[in-house]
């Protein structure tokens, strides 16, 4: 299990790093074709194409994301990996508004082959002070 945990947490960090860097190509490879994101602030649902377009255009930017992998709960069930973790993030929305938030998130990964994880679903919940 620790190998799966390490692998999934590494994929999580690569996802966060790709968002901060605005790296469209890396994100494209990390996300499954049927990826769905449920937004932290308003619960809006966005598919892979929408997320990639927003990141590529610079309309959606993440100036900083701090992850806390030591707190993460990681489970593997068959070829599905689930990571429940915590972040602190700074976000610039498409309309130019910015916000900072702490969140608890759930990431669901699927494996094409052992260790070949791709992020299929991401949902965040704001942690209220």
N, C-alpha and C positions, 0 to 999 in steps of 0.2 A: 504493500500500500504506500510506503514512503516514496517509492519511485513514481507512482501515479500522482501523489501529492506534489512532489517536487516539479514534475512535468506540468501539471495543471497550473500551479502557481507561477511557473515560468511563462506559460502562455498568457495568463492573466496580466503579468507585468509587461509582456510584449504588446498586448492590446492597449494598456495604459500608455506605454511609451509611444506607440503609433499615433494615438490620439493627440498627445502633447506635441509630437513632431509634425502632425498633419500629414503623415505618410500614407497616402492613398494606396499605394502598391502593397505595402505591408498589411494594411487593414484588409485589403481585398483577399489576400492569402490566408489571413487569420479567421475570417468570417465564413460560415457556411453559406451556400447559395440562398438558403431560405432563412437567413438571419433575421431576427426581430429584436428591436430595441424598444423598451417601454421607458419613456422619459422620466427622469427624477423629479422635475419640477411640476409637470402637469399631467403625467400619465399618458401623453401622446404616444402613439405607436408608429414606428418608422421601420421600413425594411432595409435591406442591405444597400440597395441602389440609392435610396434617399440619404442614408448615413454617409456613404462614399461621396455622393455629390456635394453634400454640405461640407464635408471635411476638405475635399479637393478644391472647392471654390473659396475656402477660408471663411465661409459664412458661419460655420460652427467651429469655435476654437476652444482648446483646453490649455490655457497657459500653465497649469500645474495640476498634477494628480499625485497625491501621496497615498500609497497603499500600506496596509498593515498585515503582511502575510502571516505573521506569528499568531494573529487572532483568527485566521481563516479556518472555516470548517470545510473539509473536502471529503466528498463521498464519490465512490465509483460503483455504478450498478451496470454490469454488462459493458456495453460500449458507450455509456453515458457517464460523464463526469460533471459533478455539481460543486461549485465553489460559492460559499456564502462568506463574504468578506466585508471590510470596511474601508472607505476612502475619505479623504478630504480633497475637494477639488475646486478649482477656479474655472468658470465657464463663461465664454462670450457667445451669446445667442445670435442667430441670424439677424435679429432686429437691432443688434449692437448693445443690448443690455447685458450687464455682467452680474454674476453672483458667485458667491462662495458657499459651499455646503459640505457638511459631513453626511455621509450616506452609508447605509447597509445595502449591499447588493447581492443578487443571485445571478450567477453565470452558469449556463447549461452548455456543456460541450458534448460533441459527438466525435467518435473516433472512426476514421476511415480504415485504419489499421492500428495495431497496438502502438500507443504513444502519439499517433498522428491526429491530435485534437484540433477541432475547429469550433469556434464559438457559434452556437446556434441561437441563443437567446440571452438577453441581458435585461435586468430590471433593477432599478434603484429605488430606495425609499429614503427620504430625507430623515436625518436624525435631528430632532428639534432640541435646541439648547434648554 
